[in-house]
């Protein structure tokens, strides 16, 4: 899609749909909406007076100007109450408007930057939120089926009268475009069926990213992992018919020797539970068990587009977890890359095993910080709900604070949870250094203290089990893969790189 920044008067702009906004409680529209209202002979004011337009969040009104202005349609999107106006409100308002416009068959959309006028939000951030909401709402998975698909939007124009604001709008809009490309990639990977989104497919995507953005690339197979002494990763991969792949991508690989930010994503491309077989009724959702790997690959695409100077390394251990005759079993004892032994209680607690070896591998970079993302436990969904927030565990207060702030800015929210030593006692083993599962109670915390055993640096673990897959659509997230984590990681990288 073509994204344009245009200087001019909104009431003089020609488009299939022209989008302006209204705050709740406003009876006389001002700014760009007021100028358009005047050009329309008070049509917007009349909607307000008749009670047909209230400016509520989620509300979109449509006016057909009949030649009064060059635009074919005018859409007024509600921003909600002024005291609650923030960047997330702008994303949602923009998203609802573009979905309505697309549903009406509009191919060229034009919009003002929401929230930067009477709303008083910074112009660059408001432009980013406006474009983010629009682009994320327009995402569609190209499903392999024959059916009617929505009219594709070909052009999105941001219209601004003040020439002095154009550079800031351009910067915010281009940042949103880069991040949206990363989210699109992550959503696509999660939405692909598991017979397509194999470890080899993720490796193929990594190769393309490396070629497109000049990233350093390593793709390890079984023999490579054996040479690296990744006993935990290889144990999970034993039963997999698909060849496992350990993906390493490096953004700015030839930058200074400054310690990098390392991102680690769980890449279980399909999880049957292994010998500890899952309930078949819900197993189909386990195609999303590689959402952590999808998020870090999406983040690397976004960082490549943004050309951030920060050095960033992405690690994605990828394999299936299958109940083959060669598969690892409950009661097995395996050895991770750092030499620690693990008693297998459940083969369905496999994600922490592949992450363990990845976290040890990260040590070679002497990292500034390491963040892992994983659809790790159902316990986290029980604790925090679906589509609300991801669980956050960290051994470093500064990193935790940065992540929480990044989550607030991106609205990919996190909630801090404890790494108390009492949880570690639950996974004590009589025959190994630790168990891979502590049982039903406290499962989200025992998984985190397990991972902590392999993280000898500033580290944070994000349990995204409740965030990776949406069972119902919201303003800018359709049903299916959400791409959760890409915008959060881009915000974190931007913060660390400034």
N, C-alpha and C positions, 0 to 999 in steps of 0.2 A: 504494500500500500504506500502511496505517495503522501508524505507528511510535509506540509508547507507552512511557513510563517509569513503572514501577509500584513503589510501596513495599509490601513484604510478605515473608513467608517463602516461599521457593521451593517447599518441600514442600506448601504449602497452595494453590498456584496452579493454576488450571484452564486447560488448553490442549490442543490436539491433539498437540503435541510439546513437551516440556520439556527444554532442553539444559543440561547441566552439563559439567564437564571433569575430566581426570585427567592429572597429570604422569607421565612414564615413571618406573618404579621405586618409585612410591608403593604401599605395601601396605595402608595404613589411610587411606582418604580423610577429609579434613577439610573445614572451611568449609561452604559450601553443598552441596557434593557429599556430605560426611559427614552433614549434617543430612538430606539426601534418602535416603541409604543407611540411616540409622536408621529413617526412616519406612517404608522398603521392607523392613524386617526383615533388613537385611544383604545384600540381593540384589546390590548393587554389589561389596561385599567378597567375596562368593562368586564372582563373575565373575573378580575379580583372583586369588583363591586357586586357581581352576581353570585359570588361564593363558589365559582367554578375553578378558581385557582387560588390556592392558599399558601403556596411555597413550602409545603410539607416535604420532608425527605421521602424520596421514592415517587413523587408526583411529577408527571410530565403532561403538559397541555400542548395541543397542536392548533395552530392558526394557519388558514390558507389565505394569503394576502391579496390574491386576485389582482396582481399587478401593482399594488401599492409600493412594494419593494421588489428588487430583482429575484430574491429567493423564492423557490417554489413553495416551501413550507417554513414556518417559524415554530420552533419548539421552545417552551419555557420549562426548565427543569427546577424542581424545588431543592433548595439548599438546607432546609430545616431551620431550626432556631439559631439566632445569631450567637447566643452564648455557648452553643455546642458546636459552632463551626470550627472544623479543623481539616487537615489534609485528607483524612479518610472520608469526611463528608463530601469533599470535592470529588474524590474518586468515584464515590457512589452516585453522585448527581450526574457526573459526566457519563458514567456507564449506563445509567437508566435512559438517558437521552439518546445515546447512540444506538442502543438496542431498539428503542422505539423508532428511530429514524430508519434503521436497517429494515425493520419489519414493514415499513411503509415503502420499501424499495429504493431508498435514496442511495446513490452511488458516490456523490460528492457531498461531504458534510463539512460545514463550517461552524466554528464555535469561538466564543470569547474565552479568555482565561478566567475560570470561575474562582471567586473568593478573593481576588487581588484588588478589587475596587472597594466597595463599601464593606466587604468582609475583612479587609485589612491584613490579609496574609501575605507573606513575602512573594513577590512576583515570580521568581525563578522556581521556588518550591510549588507554588500554585500551578504554574504551567506544567511542571512534571506530574503533579497529581491529576490534572485535567487530562493529559495525554495518556498517562498510565491507566486511568479508569476506562478511557475510550478503547485503547488497544486491547487491554485484557478482556473487556466485555465482548470484543469482536472475535476473539479466538473461537475457532471451530476445529474439532478433531476431524480429519479427513477419513472417516470410517469407511471400511471396505464393503459398502452396501449401496444398492441403487435406490435412491430416494430423492425427493425434492430437498434442495439445500438453499439456505438464505442467499439473497443477492449479495455478492461481495461488495464491500465498500472499497472504492478505488482511491479516493483522496480524502484526507482530513486536513483542513486549513484552520490555523489559529489566526484570528483577525484581531489586530490591535491598532488603535488610532494613534497612540503616542509613540513616535519613532524612537524615543530614548529608551523605551522598554524592550525593544525588539531583541537586543543581544541577550538579555536575561531570559526572555521567553524561549529563544532559540536554544540556549544552554539547557534549560529545564526540559524542553520537549525532546531534545536529542538524547538526554540521559534516560528519559522515560522510554524512548524507542529502543535503546540498547538493552535496558533491563527487561522490557517486554519480550524481546527476542529470546532472551535466556529463559524466561518463564514459558514461552511457547515450546521451546525445546524440551524442557522438563515435563510439561504436560503431555506432549506427544509421546515421550518415552514411557510414561506411566500408562497412557491409554492404549499403547500397542499391545496386542495379544501376546502371551508368553511364548508362543511358538515363533514369534517374530523378534520380540525384545529379549533375545538371548544374550549371554555374556559376549558372544562374538559381535552382535549388533551394537552393543554399547562400545566395544572396542573400535568398531568401524566409525561410530560417531566421534569418538575421541581422535581418531586419525584425521577426520575431516576438520575438527576444531584446530588441531595442530597445524594443518595445512593452511587454514584460513587466517589464523592469527599469529603464526610463528611461535607456537608453544612447543616447549620441550616435551617429548613423548617417550614413555616406556610402556610396553604391554607384555606382562609376564604370563607365561603358561604354567602348566603343572611342573615341568622341569625347572623353570625359573624359580617358582615358589619353593620347590624342594631345596634348591641351592641356597635360597634365602632362609631356610629352616622355618618356614611358616607352617608348623604342624597343625595349628588350629584351623587356618584357612583350608588346608588340604584335607583335614578330617571331614569338614562339611562337604567338600567337593568330591569325596570318594564315590558317592552314589550317583553323581550327576552324569547323565549321558552327554550333555553339552560340555565342551571344553571350558574350564574356568579361565577367567582373565583377571589379572591384577593390573589396573590402569593407573598410570602416573602421568599427570599433565602439569607442566610448569609454565606459568605466566611470567614473562620477563625472566627467562632462564639465564640470560647472560647479564643480568643486572648486577649491582654491587653485591658484596658478601653480606649485606644486611640480612638478618634472620627473617625468613618468610612467614607469612600466615599460611597454615596448612589446613585444608578442608578435607574431611574424610566422609565418604558416603557409603552406607550399607547397600550392596548390590545383589541381594538375593532375587534373581530374576523370576523365580517361581518357588514358593515355599509350600510343600506338601506337609511339612512337619517332620519329614524323614520317617524313621522307624516309629517315632512317637507321633503317629499320623493325626492330622487335624480332622475336625468334623467336616465331612464332605459338603455340608450345606453352605458353609461360608468360605470354602477353599478358593472359589473363583476370584475372590477379592485379593488373593495373595499374588496376583500379577503386579500389585502395587508395592510389593515388598522391596523393590529396588528404588523407591522414591528418594531415598537419601543419595544414592549414586546419581539419579536423574537431577537432583537439586544441585549437586556440586558441578556436574557437567554443564547445566544451565547457567550456573554462576560464572563458570569459566568463559562461556560464550559472552555473557554480559560484560565481564571484565575486559575481554578482548575487544569488544565494540567500544567500550569506554576508554581504552588505552590507558588505564591507570598505571602509574609508575611503580606501584607496590609489587614486590615479588610475592606470588601466590602459588602454592603447590596443591593440586587436587589428587587425592588417592581414592580409588573406587575398586575395592575387592568385589568381584562379580562371580557368582556361581548359582546354580540351582541347588535346592535341598530336596533330594529324592529318596524314596525307600527301596533302593536297589540292593541286590545281594551283597554288594561290596560296601554298602553304606555304613557309616559309623553307628554305634549302638549305645543305648543306656548302659552304664557301668564301665564303658571304655575309659581309659585314662590317656589323655593326649598331652603333648608338650608344645607350648606356644614359642614364638620366636625369641622371647627373652629368657627361655628356659623354665618358666613356671609351668607346673603340671596342673591339669584340669580334669576332674572327674565328671563324666557326662551323666547328668541326671535326666535330662530331656534333650532329645535331638531337635526338638522344636525351639530350643533356646540357642539357635545357631547363629543369629545375627551378631551377638556379642563375641562369638568366637572369631568370625572373620574380621571384625573390627579390632579385636585384640592384636592380631598380627599387623594390621595396618597402623595402629597406634604406635607399636614398637618400631615399625619401619619409619615412621615420621621422625623419630629421634635423630636420625642421621642428618637432618636439616638444621639441627639446633634451633628449633622454631621459635618465633616471637610468640605465637599462640597456635593452638590446635583446636578446631571445632569439628566435632563429628555429628552427623545427622543420620537418624535411623528410625524406621518404623519398627521399634523394638518390642514394645509390650502393650498388650491389651489393658494392663493395669493403669497405664497412663491415660487411656481413653476413659476408663471408669473414673479416674480421679479428676480429670480436667474437662471431660466432655468431647464431643465431636465437633470440629470446626471452630473451636473457641481459642485454644492456646496450646502450644507445645510445652512439654516439661523441660526445664533447664537445670542441669547439675554442673557445678564448676568448682575447681580447686583454687581459683584465682578471683579475688573480689573485683579487681580492675577489669578483667575480661568479662566477668558477669555483668558489671555495670554497663560496659560498652554494648553488650548484646541486648540487654534490656532496653537501652535507649534506641538501638537500631530497630528493635521490634516495635517500639512505639511509633517511630517515624514511618515504618513500612506497613504498619498494622498487621505484621506477622508476629503476633504477640507470644511472649514466653512467660512462664511462671516458675520462679526458683523453688527447687525442692532440695532436701537435705542429703548430705553424704555422711551421716553419723556413723561412728564406728560400730554401733550395735547392729547395723545392717550387714556390716562385713562379717560379723560372727555367724550370721544365718547361713552363709555360704562356706563355712569351715568344712573341711573334708577329713575323713580318717585315712584316706589313701592317696591324697594329692594335696597340692597347695590350696586348692579351692574347688568348689562345685560350680557348674555352669548355671545352676538354678537353685533358688532358695525356696521354691514352692509358691503357693498361691498368694500368701499375704506379704505385702510390701514388695511385690514383684518389680515395680518400676525402680525402687531404690536399690534393691539387691542387684539389678542389672547394671546400675550406674556404678556401684562400688566395685563390682567385678571389673568394669572397664577402667576404673581408676588405678587398678593394679598395673596397668600397662602404659600409663601416661605420666612420664617423668618431666613435665614442663607445664606451663600455663595451659589449661585444658578446659573445654566445656563440652558437655554431651547434651544434644537436643533430641528428645524422644518425640518424633513427629507422627506417631501412629494414628493420632486422631485428626491429623491435619492433611495428610497426603491425598486423600480421596474424598470427594464430596458426593454424598448420596442425594442431595438436592441443590439446585442452583441458587446462587446469591447474586448480588448486584453485578460483580465482574468476574465471578467464578462459575463456570458451567458444571453440570454433573460430570464426574470423572476426575482425572488428575488435576490437582490444584496448582502444581508448581511451587508449593510452599517451600520457603527457604531461599529461593533465588534472590528475591528483593531484599530480604534480611541480610544475606551474605554480601550483596552488593553495597548495602548501607554500611556494614561493618568494615569492608575493605576500603570504602571511601573515607571512613572515619580514621582508620589506621594509616591511610596513605596521605593524610593532610598534615 
